[in-house]
Amino acid sequence: MAITSKQRSQLRGLAAGEDTIIQVGKGGINDNLIASVKAALAARELIKGRVLENAMLSAREACDALSAACGAEPVQVIGTKFVLYKRNEKEPKIVLVKDRKKQ
């Protein structure tokens, strides 16, 4: 599921007030981190992560790797922080705006 620029903008606004709940450290991305990201996405749909200074990955690399491993959409990467979104099919918590096409 690809999100549009308007939906991405909406998600960025929602993420601004969220706390960072995922941290990628020198251990990098492992199975435990992927499992915790999947659980957090299932519970919240929108999560904010941070890459610590001692990590071997950049925030963009960590965001891309986690989004691929979890089937999530990367929303934003700024500095050492990133935001991921994955819609919960059973119980959606975030209603995304629809893109209106002019006719």
ChimeraX commands (.cxc) that place a marker at each C-alpha (Angstrom):
marker #1 position 0.00,0.00,0.00 radius 0.5
marker #1 position 1.59,3.25,-1.11 radius 0.5
marker #1 position 0.56,6.41,0.67 radius 0.5
marker #1 position 0.04,9.72,-1.08 radius 0.5
marker #1 position 1.83,12.96,-0.26 radius 0.5
marker #1 position -1.28,14.32,1.52 radius 0.5
marker #1 position -1.51,11.18,3.64 radius 0.5
marker #1 position 2.23,11.38,4.36 radius 0.5
marker #1 position 1.76,15.00,5.46 radius 0.5
marker #1 position -1.10,13.98,7.76 radius 0.5
marker #1 position 1.03,11.21,9.30 radius 0.5
marker #1 position 3.96,13.59,9.82 radius 0.5
marker #1 position 1.66,15.89,11.77 radius 0.5
marker #1 position 0.43,13.03,13.93 radius 0.5
marker #1 position 3.98,11.80,14.55 radius 0.5
marker #1 position 5.16,15.20,15.78 radius 0.5
marker #1 position 3.47,14.67,19.13 radius 0.5
marker #1 position 4.56,11.04,19.51 radius 0.5
marker #1 position 7.42,9.85,21.68 radius 0.5
marker #1 position 10.30,7.83,20.28 radius 0.5
marker #1 position 9.64,4.18,21.13 radius 0.5
marker #1 position 12.20,2.34,18.99 radius 0.5
marker #1 position 15.97,2.78,19.29 radius 0.5
marker #1 position 18.55,1.28,16.96 radius 0.5
marker #1 position 21.91,0.96,18.69 radius 0.5
marker #1 position 25.27,-0.61,18.00 radius 0.5
marker #1 position 23.63,-4.04,17.78 radius 0.5
marker #1 position 21.92,-2.87,14.61 radius 0.5
marker #1 position 18.75,-4.44,13.32 radius 0.5
marker #1 position 18.19,-7.94,14.68 radius 0.5
marker #1 position 15.26,-10.31,15.09 radius 0.5
marker #1 position 14.32,-8.92,18.52 radius 0.5
marker #1 position 14.16,-5.36,17.18 radius 0.5
marker #1 position 12.07,-6.45,14.19 radius 0.5
marker #1 position 9.66,-8.31,16.49 radius 0.5
marker #1 position 9.27,-5.26,18.75 radius 0.5
marker #1 position 8.69,-2.99,15.72 radius 0.5
marker #1 position 6.01,-5.36,14.39 radius 0.5
marker #1 position 4.30,-5.44,17.79 radius 0.5
marker #1 position 4.44,-1.65,18.11 radius 0.5
marker #1 position 3.05,-1.16,14.60 radius 0.5
marker #1 position 0.20,-3.58,15.33 radius 0.5
marker #1 position -0.66,-1.70,18.52 radius 0.5
marker #1 position -0.16,1.89,17.33 radius 0.5
marker #1 position 0.07,1.93,13.49 radius 0.5
marker #1 position 2.44,4.93,13.64 radius 0.5
marker #1 position 5.78,4.73,15.44 radius 0.5
marker #1 position 8.80,6.98,15.79 radius 0.5
marker #1 position 12.29,5.54,15.98 radius 0.5
marker #1 position 15.77,6.86,16.63 radius 0.5
marker #1 position 19.23,5.74,15.60 radius 0.5
marker #1 position 21.81,6.16,18.35 radius 0.5
marker #1 position 25.23,7.67,17.68 radius 0.5
marker #1 position 27.05,4.38,18.20 radius 0.5
marker #1 position 24.97,2.56,15.55 radius 0.5
marker #1 position 26.62,1.53,12.30 radius 0.5
marker #1 position 23.52,2.52,10.28 radius 0.5
marker #1 position 22.19,5.87,9.21 radius 0.5
marker #1 position 18.58,6.75,10.00 radius 0.5
marker #1 position 17.64,6.29,6.31 radius 0.5
marker #1 position 19.24,2.81,6.19 radius 0.5
marker #1 position 17.54,1.77,9.43 radius 0.5
marker #1 position 14.17,3.11,8.26 radius 0.5
marker #1 position 14.42,1.31,4.90 radius 0.5
marker #1 position 15.54,-1.97,6.49 radius 0.5
marker #1 position 12.81,-1.94,9.15 radius 0.5
marker #1 position 10.07,-0.95,6.70 radius 0.5
marker #1 position 11.08,-3.79,4.37 radius 0.5
marker #1 position 11.25,-6.32,7.21 radius 0.5
marker #1 position 7.90,-5.28,8.70 radius 0.5
marker #1 position 5.95,-4.38,5.57 radius 0.5
marker #1 position 5.57,-0.79,6.75 radius 0.5
marker #1 position 5.62,2.52,4.90 radius 0.5
marker #1 position 8.45,4.94,5.67 radius 0.5
marker #1 position 6.86,8.31,6.43 radius 0.5
marker #1 position 9.75,10.59,7.33 radius 0.5
marker #1 position 13.47,10.61,8.11 radius 0.5
marker #1 position 15.02,13.66,9.76 radius 0.5
marker #1 position 18.48,13.58,11.32 radius 0.5
marker #1 position 18.62,10.51,13.55 radius 0.5
marker #1 position 14.85,10.01,13.77 radius 0.5
marker #1 position 12.44,8.19,11.49 radius 0.5
marker #1 position 8.71,7.47,11.36 radius 0.5
marker #1 position 7.04,4.26,10.15 radius 0.5
marker #1 position 3.36,3.57,9.40 radius 0.5
marker #1 position 1.52,0.31,8.87 radius 0.5
marker #1 position -2.26,0.16,8.75 radius 0.5
marker #1 position -3.88,-2.38,11.07 radius 0.5
marker #1 position -6.32,-4.20,8.79 radius 0.5
marker #1 position -8.46,-5.57,11.66 radius 0.5
marker #1 position -8.73,-2.46,13.83 radius 0.5
marker #1 position -7.54,0.71,12.06 radius 0.5
marker #1 position -6.80,3.51,14.51 radius 0.5
marker #1 position -5.76,6.23,12.05 radius 0.5
marker #1 position -8.13,7.34,9.31 radius 0.5
marker #1 position -6.12,8.68,6.38 radius 0.5
marker #1 position -7.38,11.49,4.18 radius 0.5
marker #1 position -8.55,10.49,0.74 radius 0.5
marker #1 position -6.91,12.02,-2.30 radius 0.5
marker #1 position -9.43,14.01,-4.29 radius 0.5
marker #1 position -8.82,14.19,-8.00 radius 0.5
marker #1 position -10.09,17.23,-9.88 radius 0.5
marker #1 position -12.34,16.44,-12.80 radius 0.5
marker link #1:1,2 radius 0.2
marker link #1:2,3 radius 0.2
marker link #1:3,4 radius 0.2
marker link #1:4,5 radius 0.2
marker link #1:5,6 radius 0.2
marker link #1:6,7 radius 0.2
marker link #1:7,8 radius 0.2
marker link #1:8,9 radius 0.2
marker link #1:9,10 radius 0.2
marker link #1:10,11 radius 0.2
marker link #1:11,12 radius 0.2
marker link #1:12,13 radius 0.2
marker link #1:13,14 radius 0.2
marker link #1:14,15 radius 0.2
marker link #1:15,16 radius 0.2
marker link #1:16,17 radius 0.2
marker link #1:17,18 radius 0.2
marker link #1:18,19 radius 0.2
marker link #1:19,20 radius 0.2
marker link #1:20,21 radius 0.2
marker link #1:21,22 radius 0.2
marker link #1:22,23 radius 0.2
marker link #1:23,24 radius 0.2
marker link #1:24,25 radius 0.2
marker link #1:25,26 radius 0.2
marker link #1:26,27 radius 0.2
marker link #1:27,28 radius 0.2
marker link #1:28,29 radius 0.2
marker link #1:29,30 radius 0.2
marker link #1:30,31 radius 0.2
marker link #1:31,32 radius 0.2
marker link #1:32,33 radius 0.2
marker link #1:33,34 radius 0.2
marker link #1:34,35 radius 0.2
marker link #1:35,36 radius 0.2
marker link #1:36,37 radius 0.2
marker link #1:37,38 radius 0.2
marker link #1:38,39 radius 0.2
marker link #1:39,40 radius 0.2
marker link #1:40,41 radius 0.2
marker link #1:41,42 radius 0.2
marker link #1:42,43 radius 0.2
marker link #1:43,44 radius 0.2
marker link #1:44,45 radius 0.2
marker link #1:45,46 radius 0.2
marker link #1:46,47 radius 0.2
marker link #1:47,48 radius 0.2
marker link #1:48,49 radius 0.2
marker link #1:49,50 radius 0.2
marker link #1:50,51 radius 0.2
marker link #1:51,52 radius 0.2
marker link #1:52,53 radius 0.2
marker link #1:53,54 radius 0.2
marker link #1:54,55 radius 0.2
marker link #1:55,56 radius 0.2
marker link #1:56,57 radius 0.2
marker link #1:57,58 radius 0.2
marker link #1:58,59 radius 0.2
marker link #1:59,60 radius 0.2
marker link #1:60,61 radius 0.2
marker link #1:61,62 radius 0.2
marker link #1:62,63 radius 0.2
marker link #1:63,64 radius 0.2
marker link #1:64,65 radius 0.2
marker link #1:65,66 radius 0.2
marker link #1:66,67 radius 0.2
marker link #1:67,68 radius 0.2
marker link #1:68,69 radius 0.2
marker link #1:69,70 radius 0.2
marker link #1:70,71 radius 0.2
marker link #1:71,72 radius 0.2
marker link #1:72,73 radius 0.2
marker link #1:73,74 radius 0.2
marker link #1:74,75 radius 0.2
marker link #1:75,76 radius 0.2
marker link #1:76,77 radius 0.2
marker link #1:77,78 radius 0.2
marker link #1:78,79 radius 0.2
marker link #1:79,80 radius 0.2
marker link #1:80,81 radius 0.2
marker link #1:81,82 radius 0.2
marker link #1:82,83 radius 0.2
marker link #1:83,84 radius 0.2
marker link #1:84,85 radius 0.2
marker link #1:85,86 radius 0.2
marker link #1:86,87 radius 0.2
marker link #1:87,88 radius 0.2
marker link #1:88,89 radius 0.2
marker link #1:89,90 radius 0.2
marker link #1:90,91 radius 0.2
marker link #1:91,92 radius 0.2
marker link #1:92,93 radius 0.2
marker link #1:93,94 radius 0.2
marker link #1:94,95 radius 0.2
marker link #1:95,96 radius 0.2
marker link #1:96,97 radius 0.2
marker link #1:97,98 radius 0.2
marker link #1:98,99 radius 0.2
marker link #1:99,100 radius 0.2
marker link #1:100,101 radius 0.2
marker link #1:101,102 radius 0.2
marker link #1:102,103 radius 0.2
view
